[in-house]
Amino acid sequence: MAIKSFIRMPPPGPIMHPPHPSSSCSTISFPRRAFMSFGLSLGFTLFTDGQFQDAQALVEDDGVGLVNGQLRSCEGGTPCVSTSAFRSPSRFMPPWSYLNSKESAFVDLLKTLERMGAKIVETDDDRYVYATMSSPGGTENDVDDLEFLFVGNQVCFRSRSRKSIPDPPFCWWPGCINGPRNRQRMEALRDELGWIPMETDEEKKGKLNFSVPVLFTNTETEADIIVQQHGDKSFEDGS
């Protein structure tokens, strides 16, 4: 005897990929005049002329630096995560928010990066940080570029490896690291700082829900446990 469960939920909405956060982290490749006009019409936080020129000066030939006052997305085939990678769900991460002042948050970020073994290469007006770290799983010559940009009360970021290093195979034992290392390290940094990932617009409206059939082959007690975990469901007996 098997117990078949159907989770009754609203039909799914359209799949959007990836969700846009309520932030100014995305790269907008407009000419300067068009960018400023566009930003004013939408109420974006914009930089002054001096700040814009400073931001442009930070752009380097190796793909590190700001474009139109914002962090780049993830280009090429090397491992990378970015708050600007809206067109690549596997490389997108939402920006972070902090509770203390911007000045304190900036100092906390620098101290935490150094404590984790990063080398601070450049800072700019308590709003931009460029650091390097050894790539997880690589040699001391394998380097990752880490960038952070403070925009209002949120922190945009980008972590890119200069060289592709294969992720380890799937494993279960303690200490084994699965999945993209750049993402895991940024999550570890965020947790160390005690900062919070910002919700996307879609998350604020509610997660996408859909009906999923679940088959239980043992006792009704197991089904009761699932009901407690997932809420109301209707159960249908079947052989």
JOHUSUL-V289256 format. One record per residue. N is the residue number from 1. PSI is psi as a letter, one per 20 degrees, with the letter a starting at -180 (* if undefined). Layout:
n: (N & N)
psi: (PSI & PSI)
//
This chain:
n: (1 & 2 & 3 & 4 & 5 & 6 & 7 & 8 & 9 & 10 & 11 & 12 & 13 & 14 & 15 & 16 & 17 & 18 & 19 & 20 & 21 & 22 & 23 & 24 & 25 & 26 & 27 & 28 & 29 & 30 & 31 & 32 & 33 & 34 & 35 & 36 & 37 & 38 & 39 & 40 & 41 & 42 & 43 & 44 & 45 & 46 & 47 & 48 & 49 & 50 & 51 & 52 & 53 & 54 & 55 & 56 & 57 & 58 & 59 & 60 & 61 & 62 & 63 & 64 & 65 & 66 & 67 & 68 & 69 & 70 & 71 & 72 & 73 & 74 & 75 & 76 & 77 & 78 & 79 & 80 & 81 & 82 & 83 & 84 & 85 & 86 & 87 & 88 & 89 & 90 & 91 & 92 & 93 & 94 & 95 & 96 & 97 & 98 & 99 & 100 & 101 & 102 & 103 & 104 & 105 & 106 & 107 & 108 & 109 & 110 & 111 & 112 & 113 & 114 & 115 & 116 & 117 & 118 & 119 & 120 & 121 & 122 & 123 & 124 & 125 & 126 & 127 & 128 & 129 & 130 & 131 & 132 & 133 & 134 & 135 & 136 & 137 & 138 & 139 & 140 & 141 & 142 & 143 & 144 & 145 & 146 & 147 & 148 & 149 & 150 & 151 & 152 & 153 & 154 & 155 & 156 & 157 & 158 & 159 & 160 & 161 & 162 & 163 & 164 & 165 & 166 & 167 & 168 & 169 & 170 & 171 & 172 & 173 & 174 & 175 & 176 & 177 & 178 & 179 & 180 & 181 & 182 & 183 & 184 & 185 & 186 & 187 & 188 & 189 & 190 & 191 & 192 & 193 & 194 & 195 & 196 & 197 & 198 & 199 & 200 & 201 & 202 & 203 & 204 & 205 & 206 & 207 & 208 & 209 & 210 & 211 & 212 & 213 & 214 & 215 & 216 & 217 & 218 & 219 & 220 & 221 & 222 & 223 & 224 & 225 & 226 & 227 & 228 & 229 & 230 & 231 & 232 & 233 & 234 & 235 & 236 & 237 & 238 & 239)
psi: (p & q & p & p & p & p & o & o & r & q & q & q & a & q & p & p & p & r & q & p & r & m & r & k & i & q & p & o & m & q & q & g & g & h & g & h & g & g & g & h & h & i & k & q & o & q & q & r & g & g & h & g & h & g & g & h & h & i & p & r & h & j & j & p & r & q & p & k & j & r & q & r & b & o & q & a & j & q & p & q & q & q & i & i & l & h & i & n & h & i & i & p & q & q & r & q & q & r & h & a & r & g & g & g & h & g & g & g & g & g & g & h & g & h & h & j & j & q & p & o & g & q & q & o & k & k & h & p & p & p & r & q & q & p & p & p & i & a & r & i & i & o & q & q & p & p & q & p & p & o & o & c & k & r & o & q & r & p & o & p & q & h & q & p & p & q & q & q & r & p & r & h & q & p & i & p & p & q & a & p & h & g & g & h & h & h & h & g & g & g & h & h & h & k & r & p & p & q & q & r & h & h & h & h & i & q & q & p & q & r & p & o & p & p & p & p & i & d & r & h & h & h & h & h & g & h & g & h & h & i & a & p & q & p & q & p & q & r & *)
//
